[in-house]
Amino acid sequence: MQTYRISEQLLLQAVNEEMVILDPDSGRYFTLNEVGSEMLGRFREKGDIDDTVAYIASRYEVGEETARRDLLALLDDLVTHGLAEADSA
């Protein structure tokens, strides 16, 4: 199972229903929509993929498979941009 760690150096700011993520090392910023914001916020708080999937599935009334696919895509995208790290456990 893959595990993810979100960089502690990231600066996050909620703006309306979106989240702006600033990488202070590169100066680049990224935005997430409402669902992505909730996914990232919950994952950072709990650090658990299964908990985040269950929360998003119930909050947005989607299947857990869809929520898991979307969360993993978000986390993989963060890894691609150097905002998170992934380890195989």
C-alpha positions as YAML, in Angstrom:
chain: A
units: angstrom
residues:
- id: 1
  name: MET
  ca: [0.00, 0.00, 0.00]
- id: 2
  name: GLN
  ca: [1.25, 3.45, -0.92]
- id: 3
  name: THR
  ca: [1.60, 6.07, 1.83]
- id: 4
  name: TYR
  ca: [1.79, 9.80, 1.32]
- id: 5
  name: ARG
  ca: [3.28, 12.68, 3.27]
- id: 6
  name: ILE
  ca: [2.29, 16.26, 2.49]
- id: 7
  name: SER
  ca: [5.15, 18.73, 2.80]
- id: 8
  name: GLU
  ca: [5.00, 20.62, 6.09]
- id: 9
  name: GLN
  ca: [6.47, 23.71, 4.40]
- id: 10
  name: LEU
  ca: [3.42, 24.34, 2.24]
- id: 11
  name: LEU
  ca: [1.35, 27.42, 2.95]
- id: 12
  name: LEU
  ca: [-2.38, 26.82, 2.52]
- id: 13
  name: GLN
  ca: [-5.06, 29.49, 2.41]
- id: 14
  name: ALA
  ca: [-8.78, 29.05, 1.91]
- id: 15
  name: VAL
  ca: [-10.23, 31.52, -0.57]
- id: 16
  name: ASN
  ca: [-14.01, 31.29, -0.97]
- id: 17
  name: GLU
  ca: [-14.57, 27.58, -1.63]
- id: 18
  name: GLU
  ca: [-11.09, 26.96, -3.03]
- id: 19
  name: MET
  ca: [-7.69, 26.44, -1.48]
- id: 20
  name: VAL
  ca: [-4.51, 28.11, -2.63]
- id: 21
  name: ILE
  ca: [-1.31, 26.17, -1.96]
- id: 22
  name: LEU
  ca: [2.00, 28.05, -2.03]
- id: 23
  name: ASP
  ca: [5.28, 26.22, -2.24]
- id: 24
  name: PRO
  ca: [7.69, 28.67, -0.56]
- id: 25
  name: ASP
  ca: [10.73, 26.88, -1.99]
- id: 26
  name: SER
  ca: [9.75, 27.41, -5.62]
- id: 27
  name: GLY
  ca: [7.35, 30.32, -5.26]
- id: 28
  name: ARG
  ca: [4.80, 28.40, -7.32]
- id: 29
  name: TYR
  ca: [1.20, 28.23, -6.29]
- id: 30
  name: PHE
  ca: [-1.62, 25.83, -7.01]
- id: 31
  name: THR
  ca: [-5.37, 25.98, -6.49]
- id: 32
  name: LEU
  ca: [-7.83, 23.27, -5.53]
- id: 33
  name: ASN
  ca: [-11.59, 23.34, -5.96]
- id: 34
  name: GLU
  ca: [-13.96, 22.76, -3.05]
- id: 35
  name: VAL
  ca: [-13.76, 18.96, -3.16]
- id: 36
  name: GLY
  ca: [-9.98, 18.92, -3.57]
- id: 37
  name: SER
  ca: [-9.70, 21.37, -0.68]
- id: 38
  name: GLU
  ca: [-11.74, 19.12, 1.58]
- id: 39
  name: MET
  ca: [-9.78, 16.04, 0.51]
- id: 40
  name: LEU
  ca: [-6.45, 17.67, 1.23]
- id: 41
  name: GLY
  ca: [-7.64, 19.22, 4.48]
- id: 42
  name: ARG
  ca: [-9.02, 15.94, 5.79]
- id: 43
  name: PHE
  ca: [-5.96, 13.98, 4.67]
- id: 44
  name: ARG
  ca: [-3.59, 16.46, 6.33]
- id: 45
  name: GLU
  ca: [-5.65, 16.33, 9.52]
- id: 46
  name: LYS
  ca: [-6.04, 12.57, 9.76]
- id: 47
  name: GLY
  ca: [-3.16, 11.29, 7.62]
- id: 48
  name: ASP
  ca: [-5.27, 8.32, 6.59]
- id: 49
  name: ILE
  ca: [-6.46, 7.46, 3.08]
- id: 50
  name: ASP
  ca: [-9.32, 5.20, 4.21]
- id: 51
  name: ASP
  ca: [-10.68, 7.82, 6.63]
- id: 52
  name: THR
  ca: [-10.49, 10.53, 3.97]
- id: 53
  name: VAL
  ca: [-12.21, 8.32, 1.38]
- id: 54
  name: ALA
  ca: [-15.05, 7.47, 3.77]
- id: 55
  name: TYR
  ca: [-15.48, 11.13, 4.72]
- id: 56
  name: ILE
  ca: [-15.55, 12.38, 1.11]
- id: 57
  name: ALA
  ca: [-17.86, 9.55, -0.01]
- id: 58
  name: SER
  ca: [-20.40, 10.40, 2.67]
- id: 59
  name: ARG
  ca: [-20.05, 14.18, 2.36]
- id: 60
  name: TYR
  ca: [-20.52, 14.25, -1.42]
- id: 61
  name: GLU
  ca: [-22.66, 11.11, -1.78]
- id: 62
  name: VAL
  ca: [-20.27, 9.36, -4.16]
- id: 63
  name: GLY
  ca: [-19.04, 5.79, -4.08]
- id: 64
  name: GLU
  ca: [-15.93, 5.02, -2.09]
- id: 65
  name: GLU
  ca: [-14.22, 3.74, -5.25]
- id: 66
  name: THR
  ca: [-14.74, 7.13, -6.92]
- id: 67
  name: ALA
  ca: [-13.60, 9.01, -3.81]
- id: 68
  name: ARG
  ca: [-10.48, 6.81, -3.52]
- id: 69
  name: ARG
  ca: [-9.60, 7.23, -7.20]
- id: 70
  name: ASP
  ca: [-9.98, 11.02, -6.94]
- id: 71
  name: LEU
  ca: [-7.98, 11.25, -3.70]
- id: 72
  name: LEU
  ca: [-5.14, 9.12, -5.06]
- id: 73
  name: ALA
  ca: [-5.08, 11.18, -8.26]
- id: 74
  name: LEU
  ca: [-4.82, 14.36, -6.17]
- id: 75
  name: LEU
  ca: [-2.05, 12.93, -4.00]
- id: 76
  name: ASP
  ca: [-0.13, 11.66, -7.04]
- id: 77
  name: ASP
  ca: [-0.46, 15.11, -8.63]
- id: 78
  name: LEU
  ca: [0.97, 16.69, -5.46]
- id: 79
  name: VAL
  ca: [3.88, 14.22, -5.61]
- id: 80
  name: THR
  ca: [4.48, 15.11, -9.27]
- id: 81
  name: HIS
  ca: [4.72, 18.79, -8.34]
- id: 82
  name: GLY
  ca: [7.02, 18.14, -5.37]
- id: 83
  name: LEU
  ca: [4.37, 19.03, -2.78]
- id: 84
  name: ALA
  ca: [4.15, 15.54, -1.27]
- id: 85
  name: GLU
  ca: [6.16, 12.35, -1.03]
- id: 86
  name: ALA
  ca: [4.99, 8.80, -1.67]
- id: 87
  name: ASP
  ca: [6.39, 5.64, -0.14]
- id: 88
  name: SER
  ca: [5.45, 2.02, -0.79]
- id: 89
  name: ALA
  ca: [4.68, 0.37, 2.53]
...
